[in-house]
Each structure stands twice: as structure tokens, then as C-alpha cells.
Amino acid sequence: MENRRPFLYDLHVELGAKIVPFGGWEMPLQYATGTVNEHLTCRRDAVVFDVSHLGTVRCDGPGMFDALQRTLTNDLSKIGPGRAQYTHLLNDEGFVVDDIIVWWVDDETFDVMPNASNTAGVTSALPGVDVTSERCVLAVQGPRAREKAARVDARFGEVGRFRVARFDFAGVEVRVAGTGYTGEAGLEIAAPNEVAEEIARRLLEADVAPAGLGARDTLRLEAALPLYGHELTRDSTTLEASLGWVLGWGKDTFRGREAVLAERARGVARHLTGIQTTSRQPLRDGAEVYVSGELLGALTSGNFSPSLGVGVGLGLLSRVVEPGTPVNVRLRGRDVEATVVTLPFVRKEA
């Protein structure tokens, strides 16, 4: 099957993007300035990512609240219309099928946002319709994200953290949420295709720099945000990823609830752990982690941290290892000295 191209593919090519396959799509990895520059611009100013490869499953009509409440892990009753919530979809064994953001648009309308490769599976689990191909999603991230987005439309700057808004833009409805995946302040704009390029170009004119998947990954890693297929898989659990707060323990039911109750009672098998080198050596997922010669597990993510100038990684280890403990990470047959650190690697006020 051929990879899909996002609606704004030609714009990315025009901007000099390096295009790579990702989750069944052809997406921009980086632009001319490179991943490190894009990363640091997001930390200091504002960038825009095209994240249209993420899915949108529109659940619209009576009974949608109850359907999502009994399927997804988090408790929607903690929020209300006009809010967004991070949640998980589990299988009956309690393993993670996907991690998701739910945009609660109005009383009976929810936009469920799965990862690209999981959209079909999430659609089949919910009474919704896949509308991914009808819209683009532009993630404007960074400490100046709202300020600069407001130059395009003042209402963009008014959408607070985890808030959801919708309004008319050039004659069509645009939906906006105060969400993102960088550890920075920002918003995500779900724009129908007919106005998406206009919004994207106006953001660029407002001095919002384009950024690709490379920077998105290093930013989320510094913030210790889990990535599906790495920290979260069909072989790992929500509790192992230190995300117990997304489990609605007070709900009567959600898919996989009995399995996670049993896991909580017996204790988790693995523990999410942050590991940092003292050199510029990037860490890589799959690298084995040793403490005093004992193999405790492997890295689930690893890279170079542009903000810190050292290698960082996340791992699922078989026991708790206290911050400050020396570890050895085995990379391509040689050991790299590193230390367990408190997460996140870089703490920002989103």
C-alpha cells in the first residue's frame, strides 16, 4: 500500500522539507534549517508542525458520552464540553492499543484524535466516522505560539490549555484545542482543507517557523511524553508508563479495567526510567541498560537532547532505580556511561 500524502504536501516540498515515510504517510522530517534549529526555535519562540497524519474520529450524536466513557480509560465526567482530555484505549488484557486526545466540542460532539497507524482500530472501537482526510491539523508550539497565532486570528490566542473552541474562519468552521506534544505552550488547529493552506501560509508570514517530525520527537522526549510504539505498545501497560492518572478508577467500566485492577494489586512488572549521558552521544531505543552488571531492561526511546547537549533516553526497567544511580547503556556492542535522572529531562511551563 502506498503512503498517503497530507493535504499540504506540496507546501512542505516548496519549503524544502525532507520527506520521509511515517505511520503510513509521507511527512516532513525537517526543513532547511535542520532538526536542532527547529527544536530550539520551539523552546524559545514558536514553530508550526503539520500533524495531519494523526487521525480524527468524529463521534457526533446522542449517547456519545456514554460510548466513550465505557470504552476509553480516562473519566470524561472530570471535564465538560469545550475541554480536551488525554486518554488510552486498552485491549481486554490491559495493554495499550493507542493513546488519544479527546476534543469535547459540544454536548454530543467529540473529536477523538488517535495516532496515524491506529486510526482504523480506534474507529472500529467507537461509534464514530473517520474524517481525517477532510481536514489538516497544524500544531503551533512554543512560548510565543499563542501570541504569533493571534496575528492570524485573535481568537487563536484566546484558546487556553486543554480548552477547545470552534469558530468561523473564511466561511468554514475551524476547531482549535490548547494541546500539543512538545512540553511547550501551544495549540492545535483542525482546519478544513479548503482553508488549511491559507492558515498555514499566514502562520509562516507571522514568523512561525516550520518544523518537522524530527524536532517533534526530540521535544517530546525531553518532556518525557510517551510515544506509541515505544513507551506504549500492545505489550506494555498504562501503569508501566507511569500514566496511572489516565485510568478512571472510579468508573464502573472501561475496556481492560479488570486487567489493570489486577496489575495494580500485584504491582507493575516494569518502571519507566529516565537515563542521561554526560556526553553528546545520542541514546537509541532497544539499547540494553545495566546497573552494576545486572541487565534491567532496554531503552524504549533515545536521542540527542538539543536543549541539554547530551544523550537522553527512556527505558522500561524491571525494578525501580533511584535518580543519581550510574548505569551502562550498551550501544552497538560498547558501554556508554549514563545516570538515572528525574523526569522530565526538560521541565517547561506549558
Sequence and secondary structure as in RCSB ss.txt:
>XXXX:A:sequence
MENRRPFLYDLHVELGAKIVPFGGWEMPLQYATGTVNEHLTCRRDAVVFDVSHLGTVRCDGPGMFDALQRTLTND
LSKIGPGRAQYTHLLNDEGFVVDDIIVWWVDDETFDVMPNASNTAGVTSALPGVDVTSERCVLAVQGPRAREKAA
RVDARFGEVGRFRVARFDFAGVEVRVAGTGYTGEAGLEIAAPNEVAEEIARRLLEADVAPAGLGARDTLRLEAAL
PLYGHELTRDSTTLEASLGWVLGWGKDTFRGREAVLAERARGVARHLTGIQTTSRQPLRDGAEVYVSGELLGALT
SGNFSPSLGVGVGLGLLSRVVEPGTPVNVRLRGRDVEATVVTLPFVRKEA
>XXXX:A:secstr
   B  TTHHHHHHTT EEEEETTEEEEEE TT HHHHHHHHHHS EEEE TTS  EEEESTTHHHHHHTTSSS 
GGGS TTEEEEEEEE TTSBEEEEEEEEEEETTEEEEE  GGGHHHHHHHTT EE GGGEEEEEEESTTHHHHHT
TT GGGGG  TTBEEEEEETTEEEEEES  SSSS EEEEEEEHHHHHHHHHHHHHTT EEE HHHHHHHHHHTT 
  BTTTB TTSBTTTTT GGGS TTSS  TTHHHHHHHHHH  S EEEEEEESSS    TT EEEETTEEEEEEE
EEEEETTTTEEEEEEEESS   TT EEEEEETTEEEEEEEE S SS    
